[in-house]
Amino acid sequence: MMFRKGGLIAAAVLALLLFFLHDYAAKLVIVSAGEAVFKAKVSVKKADLKLLKSVLLIEGMVVADKNNEFRNLFEAEKIYIGLNMTDILRGKFVTEKVEITGVSAGTQRRNSGFLPPSRVKKIKEEEKRSGGFTAGLGESLKKKAVEEAGTIPVLKAAEIAEAVKKADFKALIEPDKMAVKRKAGELAAGADEKREKILKKAESINGAERAAQIRKRAEELSSVRVSSAADIPQAQKALSELDEALKDAEALKKDAAGIKKDAEDFYGYSRSIKGEIDKAVEEDTKLLMEKTGLNFISASSLEEALIGPIWLGRINSAMDILKMADKYVPGGKKKEQRKPAAVQRGKGREILYSGSARPKFWVKKADVSGSGEKYKIAGALNDLAFEQAITGKPSKARIKYDKAGSFYTIDAVIDRVESVNDSVLVAIKNLDAKDAGVSSIDYGKFVLEGAIIDADIKAYNTSEKARVSAEINLKNMVFKKKTGEEDLIFDIVNKIGAVKIRVNAEIKDGRASVSAGSDAVSAISRGLGKIYGEKAAEIEAAARRSVMNAAGPDISGVIGGSEKSAGDIRAVIAGVDGAAGSAVSDIEKAKKKISAEIDRVKKEQGGSLLKGIMQ
């Protein structure tokens, strides 16, 4: 470690300033940094920097929710940070342990927690400059949800009667302009492209041949015989070679796991095809009905407006973590690509300090805890660092909110030691909508007042792409009107009760794809059918039949093709996975056999020696 004399003097002056202004300075730094990270107001009741004891104690930290103006993301009663003053003087923040206690989430606030628009704009511009796929994917998700989640229209009985009375029911259809035909072609092409990439990747890892070579090596080495102590060195050499073979087998398993991750993406894409086709059929049906002069409210457009704000908010909880990683943690390089950083030399005398390289920021461990009426928050953050190439360790976090058997957990791994390989998993089980941040969603004339939510969200970010998949289930849904005005749409929505939402999104090579759907369309269609009356239902059914007849082969082709592709991929993955597993199993059996032989001979030799001594 190296210090220049001028730098040491400046650090000493800074230390003196901190000694006199330490509480105020620490408070400013915490608030400013917190607002940049959370994009919402951050307040601190007290920041006590004890320089002589190398301790920073933060009390009463409150972080607002950027998505809910009068709600806090979390509060912490106390945050204890042990400081290393040597590192501080070197311009680095390294701490062995942080304790965060008295944590509570989702509390109400009296004043707005939103930052001024100019401040938010500046933070977002900095995020865009940070690069990475996650910023682009986040924008695509937001665009999709905003497009779908326009204010739901108000519908009155008198308006329907007038529209039906004036309607012209002549059906017109133009096959070459149908959305469903176009969509089927796009989906089929996408499925074929994904299928070929996965199969080529599976072929490129050469799993069967690698596994066969590893198993053959295990078989050869397991034939080592240990008859006496003289055979033990040779047997130990065989064990060492088996350890190397085991590394090869584990590498094969890792390659197989990478293909399985891509396959999960394909399965999600395949499952979403039917929903995308249904939406295109709905679009064509709506267009056909509009040509008659009767402008119906589309069931799919109503469904999209309903689910958009729900899934976007839940997915953002995972995406925000990945975006923060893109902003603050650079991707590392493979070991063979790393070069020592050039030392910037200036004027003056150098003072040398011994010691290994230290990152600029490194929290080795942080414990999180909090409890209140019927809830408990617990978790740990490990190896939070900006320069993982120096620490050699990925950052990991696990936080769990538990309330009477209901829970909300976040598991995150930010791995940039060699390349970008991040993952964030969010699981929500049987949680009240208010605790999950879903309640009070505004749909214009009514709001979502309550629900119970389950969710499984998986977000990944690598050097090649970013992707997210989510299954979000709501039950016991209750909506509330803002006024007493008649609204037939509200009556439909309020009777849905439960909805299952699926979202799949990916960005790669600058191209983003987002699909979102739910099982609410059928319930909404039934409700609209009752509202519009028998005549409207007949027209809609006839229009739908016309669309299905014209596009039937296209629809069956894309759905059947994707199902066949999924089957092909499962078969290939099963082969690679099975081969890798067998290779690992054979090596472990061989190691166990040789180790047992060595132990047996040692025991026999020891017994013989003891017998000779006794005689």
Secondary structure, 3 states (H helix, E strand, C coil): CEEEHHHHHHHHHHHHHHHHHHHHHHHHHHHHHHHHHHCCCEEEEEEEEECCCCEEEEEEEEEEECCEEEEEEEEEEEEEEECCHHHHHCCCEEECCEEEEEEEECCECCCCCCCCHHHHHHHHHHHHHCCCHHHHHHHHHHHHHHHHCCCCCCCCHHHHHHHHHHCCCCCCCCHHHCHHHHHHHHHHHHHHHHHHHHHHHHHHCCHHHHHHHHHHHHHHHHCCCCCCHHHHHHHHHHHHHHHHHHHHHHHHHHHHHHHHHHHHHHHHHHHHHHHHHHHHHHHHHHHHHHCCCCCCCCHHHHHHHHHHHHHHHHHHHHHHHHHHHHHHCCCCCCHHHCCCCCCCCCCCCEEECCCCCCCCEEEEEEEEEEEECCEEEEEEEEEEECCHHHHCCCEEEEEEEEECCEEEEEEEEECCCCCCEEEEEEEEEEEEHHHHCCCCEECCCEEEEEEEEEEEEEEEEECCEEEEEEEEEEEEEEEEECCCCCCHHHHHHCCCCCEEEEEEEEEECCEEEEEEEECHHHHHHHHHHHHHHHHHHHHHHHHHHHHHHHHHHHHHHHHHHHHHHHHHHHHHHHHHHHHHHHHHHHHHHHHHHHHHHHHHHHHHHHHHHHHHHHC
